[in-house]
Amino acid sequence: MTFSTQLKTAGQPILKQIMAHPFVQGIGAGSLPKEALTFYVGQDFNYLNAFIKVYAAAIQKCANRQEMSLFATQIDFILNSEIHPHHNFCQVAGVTYESVQHDEQTPMTYLYNEHMYNAARTGDLIDIVAAMLPCPWTYNQIGNALTAAGAATDQNVFKDWIDFYSQSPTDPASLTNRLFALLDREAAQYGPARLAQVQQRFLKSCELEWHFWDQAYRQNSWQFVD
Ligand SMILES: Cc1ncc(CO)c(N)n1
């Protein structure tokens, strides 16, 4: 079994919980409270900014241009393409994208961002990729599952969102699969104990993905400070 298959297998129970979450179910049903959508986009804008910076840290640890170009493509994807699903949510919520972009991180966004920065600060390339992969992986899985369930109809206000994250899971050229392939190449140089640590980084990010949906659904923020 490849290391990436091992991680995906270990991540299944959390992925199942993500699929069952009312926010994700609401995307499929085409119905979510405005407050959940705006909370989500505001925090996701902040999260993706951190994501770009961690990709930049990954570039510093790349061995060659082929690896660098993978991360450069990912950064370009976030900057220029991943604004579309945000626009979809804002349009449904009836707010402008600009009005929800702000610098305040809620506790779970802070935790997730710091979890990624920690991998960049203390780990190797494999640690960074493991901490980052649940982001594209779980969204791809959500998009595919909702599409397979027939949720991407013209009547669904979140059709654009679902279409954006749906892609063939076996397409080797997809960005997510190129990252998993990089992970497997890097994994060849480590032993089981070290790879177990890497797997924990991956699974923590999977759990943080669940918390990210949950905090937006409940609008969980700091209790006693701004
Ligand atoms: C929190 C989070 N995870 C994954 C994605 C998909 O890129 C996203 N936009 N936000």
The ligand as a MOL file (V3000), in Angstrom:
LIG
                    3D

  0  0  0     0  0            999 V3000
M  V30 BEGIN CTAB
M  V30 COUNTS 10 10 0 0 0
M  V30 BEGIN ATOM
M  V30 1 C -10.7380 25.3070 5.1220 0
M  V30 2 C -10.6340 24.9370 3.6760 0
M  V30 3 N -10.2740 23.7080 3.3510 0
M  V30 4 C -10.1640 23.3600 2.0510 0
M  V30 5 C -10.4110 24.2730 1.0460 0
M  V30 6 C -10.2990 23.8530 -0.4010 0
M  V30 7 O -9.2760 24.5010 -1.0080 0
M  V30 8 C -10.7840 25.5650 1.4280 0
M  V30 9 N -11.0450 26.5080 0.5040 0
M  V30 10 N -10.8950 25.8650 2.7520 0
M  V30 END ATOM
M  V30 BEGIN BOND
M  V30 1 1 1 2
M  V30 2 1 2 3
M  V30 3 2 2 10
M  V30 4 2 3 4
M  V30 5 1 4 5
M  V30 6 1 5 6
M  V30 7 2 5 8
M  V30 8 1 6 7
M  V30 9 1 8 9
M  V30 10 1 8 10
M  V30 END BOND
M  V30 END CTAB
M  END
